[in-house]
Amino acid sequence: MLTQDRLKERVHYDPETGQFTWKTGSRAGEVAGTVHDHRGHLKLGIDYERHLLHRLAVLYMTGRMPTEPVYHADRNPSNNAWNNLLASDIASDAQSQPARSSGRPSPRKGAIYAQGDQWQVTIRDPRTGRVTNLGVFKTIEEAHAAYCDADRKCKDDGAKAA
């Protein structure tokens, strides 16, 4: 598994531009990364593993590989500038849920995904398994706020029922 130390040995990340450059080998000083898919996401191979650059930026800056989705605020998947990256806290919210009898956290699953030039949001209540469509929003910030509001309401309703 790739660590922050190993990543920093191999490449440099400029948070202002979002650009990765090689630090070692015959490509030292060259821009690192190639196009990953038709949407324009960029990837990089380190130690025989391929990684998406926006996820590597989070590892580089925070020391942990994100478990949750990472979005581009400007919707340009090749713009990996640090201030353009939004790490969703949907997965971290799931980790804060009360333990089930199995001892694992009760997952509250949510999804925020691009739909044209807007953002679609859904959430699943872990108690009922019911998926609720929260709507379509103009910005990812509005979409994330809607998810957080619904998540908070689910938590409040669960506390009242207990």
PERA-V596230 format. One record per residue. N is the residue number from 1. SS is DSSP state (A for helix, B for strand, O for the rest). OMEGA is omega in whole degrees, -180 to 180 (none if undefined). D_CENTER is the distance of its C-alpha to the mean C-alpha in Angstrom with 1 decimal. Layout:
{{N & SS & OMEGA & D_CENTER} {N & SS & OMEGA & D_CENTER}}
//
This chain:
{{1 & O & -178 & 18.0} {2 & O & 178 & 16.9} {3 & O & 178 & 17.3} {4 & A & -180 & 16.8} {5 & A & -180 & 20.6} {6 & A & 178 & 20.9} {7 & A & -179 & 18.3} {8 & A & 173 & 20.3} {9 & A & -173 & 23.5} {10 & A & -175 & 22.7} {11 & B & 172 & 20.9} {12 & B & 177 & 20.7} {13 & B & 176 & 17.8} {14 & B & -176 & 19.0} {15 & O & 179 & 16.5} {16 & O & -177 & 18.9} {17 & O & -176 & 18.9} {18 & O & -176 & 15.7} {19 & B & 174 & 18.2} {20 & B & 174 & 18.5} {21 & B & 179 & 22.1} {22 & B & 177 & 23.9} {23 & O & -173 & 25.8} {24 & O & 174 & 27.9} {25 & O & -177 & 30.0} {26 & O & -179 & 31.8} {27 & O & -178 & 28.8} {28 & O & -180 & 28.6} {29 & O & -180 & 27.9} {30 & O & 176 & 26.6} {31 & B & -180 & 23.2} {32 & B & 175 & 20.9} {33 & O & 177 & 18.8} {34 & B & 179 & 19.8} {35 & B & -177 & 18.7} {36 & O & -175 & 16.7} {37 & O & -177 & 17.3} {38 & O & 180 & 19.2} {39 & O & 178 & 16.4} {40 & O & 175 & 16.4} {41 & O & -180 & 13.3} {42 & B & -180 & 14.7} {43 & B & -179 & 15.1} {44 & B & 177 & 17.1} {45 & B & 175 & 19.2} {46 & B & 179 & 20.0} {47 & O & 176 & 22.4} {48 & O & 175 & 22.5} {49 & B & 177 & 18.8} {50 & B & -180 & 16.6} {51 & B & 174 & 13.1} {52 & B & -174 & 11.0} {53 & A & -179 & 11.7} {54 & A & 176 & 8.5} {55 & A & 177 & 7.2} {56 & A & 178 & 10.8} {57 & A & 178 & 10.8} {58 & A & 178 & 8.6} {59 & A & -178 & 11.1} {60 & A & -174 & 13.9} {61 & A & -174 & 13.6} {62 & A & -178 & 12.7} {63 & O & 178 & 14.3} {64 & O & 176 & 11.7} {65 & O & -178 & 9.4} {66 & O & 174 & 6.0} {67 & O & -179 & 6.9} {68 & O & 177 & 4.3} {69 & O & 175 & 2.5} {70 & B & -177 & 2.3} {71 & B & 174 & 5.8} {72 & B & -175 & 9.2} {73 & O & -179 & 11.5} {74 & O & 179 & 14.5} {75 & O & 175 & 13.3} {76 & O & -173 & 14.6} {77 & O & 176 & 12.4} {78 & O & 177 & 14.7} {79 & O & -177 & 14.4} {80 & O & 175 & 12.3} {81 & O & -174 & 14.1} {82 & A & -179 & 12.5} {83 & A & 177 & 13.6} {84 & A & -175 & 12.0} {85 & B & 179 & 8.3} {86 & B & 177 & 6.7} {87 & B & 180 & 4.1} {88 & O & 177 & 5.1} {89 & O & 179 & 7.9} {90 & A & -179 & 8.9} {91 & A & 180 & 8.9} {92 & A & 174 & 10.5} {93 & A & 180 & 12.9} {94 & A & -179 & 14.0} {95 & A & -177 & 14.9} {96 & O & -179 & 17.1} {97 & O & 179 & 19.1} {98 & O & -178 & 22.7} {99 & B & 173 & 23.7} {100 & O & -179 & 25.3} {101 & O & 179 & 28.5} {102 & O & -178 & 26.8} {103 & O & 179 & 25.2} {104 & O & 178 & 21.6} {105 & B & 177 & 19.5} {106 & O & -173 & 19.9} {107 & O & 171 & 16.6} {108 & O & -176 & 15.9} {109 & O & 176 & 13.8} {110 & B & 178 & 12.4} {111 & B & 172 & 11.0} {112 & B & -178 & 10.3} {113 & B & -178 & 11.3} {114 & B & 175 & 13.5} {115 & B & -173 & 17.1} {116 & O & 178 & 19.3} {117 & O & 179 & 18.9} {118 & B & -177 & 17.6} {119 & B & 179 & 14.7} {120 & B & -178 & 15.6} {121 & B & 172 & 14.7} {122 & B & 176 & 16.0} {123 & B & 177 & 16.3} {124 & B & 177 & 18.3} {125 & O & -177 & 20.8} {126 & O & -180 & 21.1} {127 & O & -176 & 24.9} {128 & O & -175 & 25.9} {129 & O & -177 & 23.2} {130 & O & 177 & 23.6} {131 & B & -180 & 20.8} {132 & B & 175 & 21.2} {133 & B & -178 & 20.2} {134 & B & 176 & 19.5} {135 & B & -179 & 20.2} {136 & B & -175 & 19.2} {137 & B & -177 & 18.3} {138 & O & -179 & 18.9} {139 & O & 178 & 15.9} {140 & A & 178 & 12.3} {141 & A & 177 & 13.6} {142 & A & 180 & 16.3} {143 & A & -180 & 14.1} {144 & A & 178 & 12.0} {145 & A & 178 & 15.5} {146 & A & 178 & 17.0} {147 & A & -178 & 14.6} {148 & A & 178 & 15.3} {149 & A & -180 & 19.0} {150 & A & 179 & 19.2} {151 & A & 179 & 17.6} {152 & A & 179 & 20.1} {153 & A & 177 & 22.8} {154 & A & 179 & 22.2} {155 & A & 180 & 22.4} {156 & A & 179 & 25.5} {157 & A & 178 & 27.2} {158 & A & 180 & 26.6} {159 & A & 180 & 28.2} {160 & A & -178 & 31.2} {161 & A & -176 & 31.7} {162 & O & none & 31.9}}
//
